[in-house]
Amino acid sequence: MSRAFRDSPRPLPGTAWAPAWLLAAALAVTSAAAGDGAAPSSSLPSTRDRARLEAANPVRPLPAAPLGHDQSLADLARPPDPKKARLWRWLFFDRRLSPGAKNSCEKCHTAARGWSEDTIVTMKIGDHSVPRRTMTFVNSAFAFFPEQFWDGRSKSLDEQPKGPKLNVEAIAAVPGYAPYFEEAFGDARVDASRVSQAIADWERTQLSGNSPWDRWRRLGDEKAVSDEVRLGDRVFFGKGRCGHCHIATVLTDPKFAAARAQMKSTPLHLVGNSFTDWRFHNEGIGFEPATKRFKDPGRFLATGRKEDTGAFKTPPLRDVALHPPYMHDGSLPTLEAVVEHYRKGGIDNPYLDALMEPLDLTDAEAAALVAFLRALTGSGYADTAPALFPE
């Protein structure tokens, strides 16, 4: 638990909330599922035949990084373990582990939406409700700054799954999972730490790249994008100043020297190519001028620093067209609305990021930015539920 939660600091000026323990609600693996530890029942196709199980969900080699990424999973300080990733693929899609055996993690993280969802999850902070969008975990393997969630309250990808209530009892009540815990960890013990490791390792294998923009930029395929996308590229890395926070390694290109010189936070070699600096910024989303308060204090919940009030993690932009609505609270329904928000310079508030200023964009340039963002939709994952599950 972060210090901000343990010590319960006083409410900040301009903040409507007093920090308290945040009940996670997004990943759908909850502690209420199996109460007495009895094995959950479901119509989910299952078997005790290990040969059939392993044919339905084999151990997969680590995927190659798709076009657009310069680092491979094998290069990571802790590469994903394929056996742990295989285990979590079952658990991720296993709806028996949720209350009423109705929903799996896929409820809020669907492949068709870039492992996100359009649902706004209401999270509890004390007596108040805070709306948060489901954040994608695509390319999280390359997040070289470790904090997770919109407010960065989790210190690492391995720790992040402990936020939602993991139903360890329900998992342990399925005997067929025991040999796969033993395969992945050396013995059959089921605990929250091991489940979290399996989650993190599978998430690290979900990569996206090879977008039309990558094929144009990396391979020189002029037919991969339209003239409008090329204009959007110039605006994004130029007068739009989007690349200050949504960084991509293309900035190593000499033609982007001016944009690179204006960067004030993250060294290029640390960011990968997911169009984010992985840091936290205040753009005024959720600020209510009439009350001078934020609906959601954001990063402050994790740090207790008033200057972090209203700041949220910069989301990666790969596949961004797949998962509206946008921003941490889903308050902007379309990419066009997002661009308009930035054209206006965000919403003024005491903690507004210094980089937020009105943008002098023509309507054609604004439309080109949207076309550019749509050209970041890539490929690299298309996971579906295994045909069979342990029983």
TORGUGU-523283 format. One record per residue (C-alpha): y, x, z; residue in three letters. Coordinates in pm, 1 decimal. Layout:
N
v/u/w/residuo
Y/X/Z/ala
...
//
This chain:
391
v/u/w/residuo
0.0/0.0/0.0/met
341.9/134.4/-91.3/ser
597.2/220.4/173.4/arg
818.3/-57.0/40.4/ala
555.1/-311.9/142.5/phe
455.2/-148.4/472.8/arg
803.0/-116.1/611.4/asp
944.3/-444.2/475.2/ser
1297.5/-315.4/405.8/pro
1591.3/-550.6/434.1/arg
1685.5/-758.2/128.5/pro
1927.1/-574.6/-97.0/leu
2264.6/-701.7/-200.7/pro
2209.7/-877.1/-532.4/gly
1839.7/-935.3/-462.9/thr
1693.3/-1272.3/-374.5/ala
1372.2/-1143.7/-219.6/trp
1250.9/-969.0/91.6/ala
956.1/-746.9/-13.8/pro
611.6/-852.7/107.5/ala
255.9/-798.5/-4.9/trp
220.6/-891.9/-371.1/leu
-84.3/-1106.9/-444.3/leu
-211.4/-1000.6/-786.5/ala
-324.3/-1284.7/-1008.8/ala
-374.6/-1155.8/-1358.8/ala
-713.3/-992.0/-1408.5/leu
-921.8/-1290.7/-1295.1/ala
-1182.0/-1099.3/-1093.8/val
-1112.2/-1259.7/-757.5/thr
-1260.6/-1249.5/-413.9/ser
-1305.7/-1624.3/-389.9/ala
-1589.8/-1640.1/-637.5/ala
-1905.6/-1585.6/-440.8/ala
-1818.9/-1658.5/-78.3/gly
-2162.8/-1611.7/76.3/asp
-2270.0/-1335.7/-163.6/gly
-2515.3/-1557.6/-351.1/ala
-2561.6/-1475.1/-716.6/ala
-2319.9/-1682.5/-924.8/pro
-2466.8/-1925.6/-1174.1/ser
-2344.5/-1972.0/-1528.6/ser
-2463.8/-2052.7/-1876.7/ser
-2371.2/-1697.5/-1975.9/leu
-2654.6/-1547.6/-2186.0/pro
-2834.7/-1301.8/-1959.8/ser
-3163.5/-1117.0/-1930.8/thr
-3350.9/-867.9/-1713.1/arg
-3486.0/-690.9/-2020.8/asp
-3301.9/-357.5/-2016.7/arg
-3392.3/-271.9/-2373.9/ala
-3232.6/-592.4/-2499.5/arg
-2934.5/-548.4/-2267.3/leu
-2866.0/-196.3/-2384.6/glu
-2903.4/-293.7/-2748.1/ala
-2638.6/-561.9/-2690.3/ala
-2406.0/-319.9/-2508.8/asn
-2495.0/40.9/-2590.5/pro
-2325.9/348.2/-2446.4/val
-2060.5/423.6/-2703.9/arg
-1915.7/766.3/-2780.3/pro
-1548.3/809.2/-2704.4/leu
-1347.7/666.1/-2993.6/pro
-1145.2/900.3/-3208.4/ala
-771.4/865.5/-3164.5/ala
-640.6/650.1/-3450.8/pro
-375.7/770.9/-3693.4/leu
-46.7/816.6/-3511.7/gly
-177.7/988.5/-3199.2/his
-187.2/1365.5/-3167.0/asp
-412.5/1380.5/-2863.2/gln
-777.9/1279.0/-2830.4/ser
-946.1/1119.0/-2530.7/leu
-1155.1/1433.0/-2489.2/ala
-831.2/1628.2/-2431.2/asp
-740.7/1427.8/-2121.6/leu
-757.5/1587.2/-1778.0/ala
-1016.9/1321.3/-1691.7/arg
-1170.9/1182.9/-2009.2/pro
-1328.4/837.3/-1987.2/pro
-1696.9/831.5/-1895.0/asp
-1884.0/631.0/-2163.8/pro
-2137.4/505.1/-1907.0/lys
-1865.5/372.7/-1678.1/lys
-1690.6/218.7/-1978.6/ala
-2014.4/44.7/-2082.1/arg
-2052.9/-99.1/-1731.3/leu
-1702.1/-238.9/-1728.9/trp
-1741.2/-394.7/-2073.3/arg
-2002.5/-623.0/-1917.3/trp
-1792.2/-690.1/-1609.4/leu
-1474.9/-751.7/-1810.8/phe
-1633.8/-1033.6/-2008.4/phe
-1853.3/-1171.1/-1725.9/asp
-1706.0/-1506.2/-1625.6/arg
-1966.9/-1549.3/-1350.9/arg
-1749.5/-1329.3/-1131.4/leu
-1456.7/-1573.9/-1117.6/ser
-1412.3/-1893.4/-914.2/pro
-1630.8/-2162.2/-1067.5/gly
-1771.2/-1909.7/-1317.4/ala
-1506.7/-2025.2/-1565.3/lys
-1290.9/-1725.2/-1654.4/asn
-1333.9/-1355.7/-1716.0/ser
-1068.7/-1084.8/-1737.6/cys
-1040.6/-1183.8/-2103.2/glu
-857.3/-1496.5/-1988.1/lys
-539.0/-1290.1/-1950.7/cys
-626.9/-989.2/-2168.2/his
-741.9/-1093.6/-2516.7/thr
-803.2/-851.8/-2801.9/ala
-633.3/-1078.7/-3055.6/ala
-312.8/-1047.6/-2852.2/arg
-334.6/-672.3/-2806.1/gly
-511.1/-710.3/-2469.5/trp
-226.1/-924.5/-2342.2/ser
-169.7/-1299.9/-2329.4/glu
111.4/-1548.5/-2376.8/asp
60.4/-1694.7/-2030.6/thr
322.3/-1626.2/-1764.4/ile
145.5/-1553.3/-1434.7/val
320.1/-1665.8/-1118.3/thr
288.6/-1400.1/-850.8/met
371.4/-1455.6/-485.4/lys
618.1/-1241.1/-289.6/ile
654.3/-1381.8/57.7/gly
751.4/-1746.8/15.6/asp
881.9/-1697.5/-336.8/his
724.9/-1703.4/-683.0/ser
789.7/-1430.5/-939.3/val
700.3/-1484.4/-1307.0/pro
529.7/-1186.4/-1469.8/arg
376.3/-1147.7/-1813.0/arg
34.7/-993.4/-1854.2/thr
99.9/-631.9/-1951.0/met
-116.7/-474.7/-2219.7/thr
-331.2/-173.6/-2136.0/phe
-358.1/-50.6/-2496.9/val
-308.5/327.4/-2520.0/asn
-287.9/352.3/-2141.0/ser
-498.8/667.8/-2171.7/ala
-189.4/842.3/-2306.2/phe
45.8/724.9/-2030.4/ala
137.1/1064.1/-1888.3/phe
348.3/906.3/-1617.1/phe
87.5/737.5/-1402.0/pro
257.3/433.2/-1246.4/glu
110.8/97.5/-1347.4/gln
234.3/-263.3/-1364.7/phe
584.4/-376.1/-1455.5/trp
721.5/-247.0/-1125.8/asp
507.4/67.5/-1104.8/gly
364.5/-31.3/-768.0/arg
25.0/117.2/-854.5/ser
20.7/496.7/-852.6/lys
-236.8/546.9/-1128.7/ser
-459.2/375.1/-1382.4/leu
-756.2/432.8/-1151.1/asp
-573.4/263.0/-864.7/glu
-426.6/-17.9/-1075.5/gln
-736.4/-241.9/-1080.8/pro
-732.6/-259.4/-700.2/lys
-422.4/-477.2/-724.7/gly
-614.3/-784.6/-832.6/pro
-870.0/-901.3/-578.8/lys
-1194.8/-743.7/-698.1/leu
-1496.1/-962.6/-625.6/asn
-1732.7/-686.9/-520.5/val
-1969.7/-933.8/-352.1/glu
-2017.0/-1135.4/-670.5/ala
-2088.6/-820.2/-871.1/ile
-2338.4/-692.8/-613.2/ala
-2509.4/-1034.2/-614.6/ala
-2621.4/-979.2/-975.0/val
-2926.8/-749.4/-936.5/pro
-2917.9/-653.3/-1301.9/gly
-2598.2/-455.7/-1252.2/tyr
-2758.0/-218.0/-999.2/ala
-2922.9/20.0/-1250.3/pro
-2597.5/50.3/-1442.4/tyr
-2399.8/140.5/-1131.5/phe
-2668.9/400.5/-1063.5/glu
-2642.8/527.2/-1421.3/glu
-2263.8/558.1/-1396.3/ala
-2225.6/681.2/-1036.6/phe
-2558.4/831.3/-926.8/gly
-2667.5/545.3/-700.6/asp
-2654.2/165.7/-705.7/ala
-2381.1/113.2/-445.3/arg
-2117.3/-137.9/-553.7/val
-1770.0/-97.0/-405.6/asp
-1410.3/-156.5/-510.0/ala
-1342.7/209.9/-584.3/ser
-1631.1/232.0/-829.6/arg
-1541.5/-93.7/-997.8/val
-1184.1/34.4/-1034.1/ser
-1306.4/358.1/-1194.0/gln
-1515.8/162.2/-1442.1/ala
-1219.5/-59.9/-1527.5/ile
-991.6/237.8/-1583.4/ala
-1242.4/422.8/-1800.8/asp
-1298.8/124.1/-2028.3/trp
-924.6/58.2/-2053.8/glu
-871.7/420.8/-2158.1/arg
-1096.1/365.2/-2460.6/thr
-877.9/84.6/-2599.4/gln
-650.7/254.7/-2851.1/leu
-419.8/132.5/-3123.2/ser
-271.5/319.8/-3416.0/gly
-310.8/335.4/-3793.5/asn
-27.9/87.9/-3841.7/ser
159.9/48.3/-4170.5/pro
436.6/256.6/-4013.1/trp
187.0/537.0/-3933.2/asp
49.9/535.0/-4285.6/arg
402.3/567.6/-4420.0/trp
522.5/828.2/-4169.2/arg
204.5/1032.7/-4130.7/arg
45.5/1001.7/-4473.8/leu
351.0/950.6/-4691.4/gly
219.5/619.8/-4825.2/asp
538.1/461.0/-4957.2/glu
350.8/140.1/-5039.2/lys
252.5/87.9/-4675.5/ala
593.1/-52.3/-4577.3/val
880.8/-239.1/-4736.4/ser
1237.6/-123.4/-4787.9/asp
1331.9/-350.6/-4498.2/glu
1091.6/-165.7/-4267.1/val
1238.7/166.8/-4378.2/arg
1586.2/35.6/-4294.0/leu
1454.4/-82.4/-3957.5/gly
1316.4/265.9/-3894.7/asp
1659.4/417.4/-3955.0/arg
1823.7/164.4/-3723.7/val
1559.2/205.9/-3451.9/phe
1595.5/583.6/-3435.5/phe
1965.3/583.4/-3522.4/gly
2248.0/343.4/-3444.7/lys
2017.2/102.9/-3259.6/gly
1940.1/376.6/-3003.3/arg
1600.4/214.3/-2938.0/cys
1430.3/553.7/-2942.1/gly
1603.7/660.3/-2621.1/his
1350.7/462.9/-2417.2/cys
1092.2/362.6/-2677.8/his
1019.3/722.6/-2766.3/ile
780.5/829.4/-3040.3/ala
676.2/1181.6/-3128.9/thr
822.5/1130.6/-3473.9/val
1141.8/1250.1/-3306.7/leu
1009.1/1603.1/-3347.1/thr
1106.1/1561.1/-3713.8/asp
1426.7/1766.7/-3769.6/pro
1603.9/1464.9/-3917.0/lys
1598.8/1304.1/-3570.9/phe
1770.8/1596.9/-3398.8/ala
2070.8/1382.7/-3303.3/ala
1855.8/1112.4/-3146.2/ala
1648.3/1373.3/-2966.0/arg
1959.3/1537.9/-2822.1/ala
2069.1/1205.3/-2672.5/gln
1745.2/1151.1/-2481.7/met
1810.5/1170.8/-2109.4/lys
1473.1/1124.0/-1943.6/ser
1128.8/1208.6/-2073.9/thr
1026.5/1531.0/-2255.2/pro
871.7/1450.8/-2592.3/leu
549.1/1637.1/-2526.0/his
475.4/1402.2/-2235.0/leu
509.7/1064.1/-2401.2/val
238.1/1044.1/-2666.0/gly
321.9/810.4/-2951.6/asn
317.9/462.3/-2801.3/ser
694.2/402.1/-2830.5/phe
773.9/420.6/-2460.5/thr
904.3/672.5/-2210.4/asp
676.5/508.2/-1947.9/trp
980.2/487.6/-1714.2/arg
1181.2/204.8/-1555.5/phe
1510.3/58.2/-1676.0/his
1742.5/-227.6/-1582.2/asn
1846.8/-438.3/-1881.7/glu
1969.9/-736.0/-1683.2/gly
1670.5/-959.6/-1751.0/ile
1644.7/-1216.4/-1471.9/gly
1993.5/-1152.2/-1333.7/phe
2181.5/-1470.7/-1245.9/glu
2558.5/-1408.5/-1274.5/pro
2644.1/-1718.9/-1071.3/ala
2454.0/-1598.2/-765.5/thr
2466.1/-1226.0/-849.0/lys
2095.2/-1208.4/-773.8/arg
1780.2/-1112.9/-960.6/phe
1495.4/-1358.9/-982.6/lys
1265.1/-1058.3/-954.9/asp
1373.8/-727.8/-793.4/pro
1131.2/-528.3/-1008.6/gly
1090.5/-157.8/-936.8/arg
1261.2/-198.0/-599.4/phe
940.7/-357.3/-470.9/leu
763.8/-25.1/-509.8/ala
1038.6/217.5/-407.4/thr
1275.2/33.5/-173.8/gly
1568.1/203.3/-350.0/arg
1855.4/-31.1/-428.3/lys
1930.1/152.6/-753.0/glu
1586.1/39.5/-876.1/asp
1674.9/-327.2/-836.8/thr
1601.6/-518.2/-1155.9/gly
1436.9/-219.6/-1328.0/ala
1106.7/-265.7/-1509.2/phe
869.2/-41.7/-1698.2/lys
943.2/22.5/-2064.4/thr
652.8/-144.1/-2246.7/pro
482.3/30.1/-2539.1/pro
566.7/-121.7/-2875.9/leu
242.9/-75.2/-3064.7/arg
105.4/-422.4/-3148.3/asp
418.1/-576.9/-2997.7/val
415.9/-853.2/-3260.0/ala
80.1/-973.5/-3125.0/leu
192.2/-1073.8/-2779.0/his
502.7/-1286.5/-2741.7/pro
685.0/-1395.9/-2530.4/pro
867.8/-1079.3/-2433.9/tyr
1011.1/-890.8/-2136.3/met
851.7/-883.2/-1792.5/his
908.6/-1254.3/-1738.0/asp
842.7/-1381.7/-2089.8/gly
1200.1/-1511.1/-2108.4/ser
1257.2/-1402.6/-2470.3/leu
1028.1/-1602.5/-2700.8/pro
1050.0/-1397.3/-3020.6/thr
1121.5/-1048.1/-3147.3/leu
1440.6/-1186.9/-3298.0/glu
1550.5/-1295.1/-2949.7/ala
1470.8/-948.4/-2815.3/val
1688.6/-782.0/-3078.8/val
1972.8/-1024.6/-3000.6/glu
1944.4/-934.3/-2631.4/his
2001.7/-569.0/-2717.6/tyr
2279.1/-647.3/-2966.0/arg
2468.3/-801.8/-2674.7/lys
2409.1/-497.8/-2454.2/gly
2181.9/-675.1/-2208.1/gly
2311.9/-874.8/-1912.0/ile
2577.8/-704.4/-1703.6/asp
2484.2/-641.3/-1341.0/asn
2552.2/-376.7/-1072.7/pro
2244.6/-173.2/-1167.8/tyr
2252.3/-201.8/-1548.4/leu
2110.4/106.4/-1719.8/asp
2383.6/332.0/-1856.0/ala
2219.0/326.9/-2199.5/leu
2269.8/-49.4/-2231.3/met
2573.9/-108.2/-2451.0/glu
2643.6/-366.5/-2723.2/pro
2507.6/-266.5/-3062.5/leu
2719.1/-300.6/-3374.9/asp
2438.1/-420.3/-3600.9/leu
2468.8/-635.8/-3909.4/thr
2239.1/-935.0/-3944.0/asp
2046.0/-744.1/-4210.0/ala
1997.2/-449.4/-3973.8/glu
1882.1/-681.1/-3694.6/ala
1628.6/-842.9/-3927.8/ala
1513.6/-497.6/-4039.8/ala
1450.2/-399.4/-3677.6/leu
1217.6/-698.0/-3642.6/val
1036.5/-599.1/-3962.7/ala
998.5/-245.5/-3826.3/phe
848.5/-375.0/-3500.6/leu
599.1/-587.8/-3692.6/arg
498.3/-278.1/-3889.9/ala
373.5/-121.0/-3563.3/leu
74.6/-357.8/-3554.6/thr
-225.9/-130.7/-3588.2/gly
-599.0/-109.8/-3549.5/ser
-841.8/77.3/-3330.7/gly
-1001.2/-187.1/-3111.7/tyr
-1170.5/-517.8/-3183.5/ala
-1391.0/-558.8/-2879.4/asp
-1584.9/-878.2/-2818.8/thr
-1813.3/-990.5/-2539.1/ala
-2165.1/-840.8/-2536.6/pro
-2432.6/-1082.5/-2658.1/ala
-2630.1/-1041.7/-2333.7/leu
-2541.7/-977.5/-1969.6/phe
-2745.5/-848.5/-1673.6/pro
-2899.6/-1106.8/-1443.3/glu
//
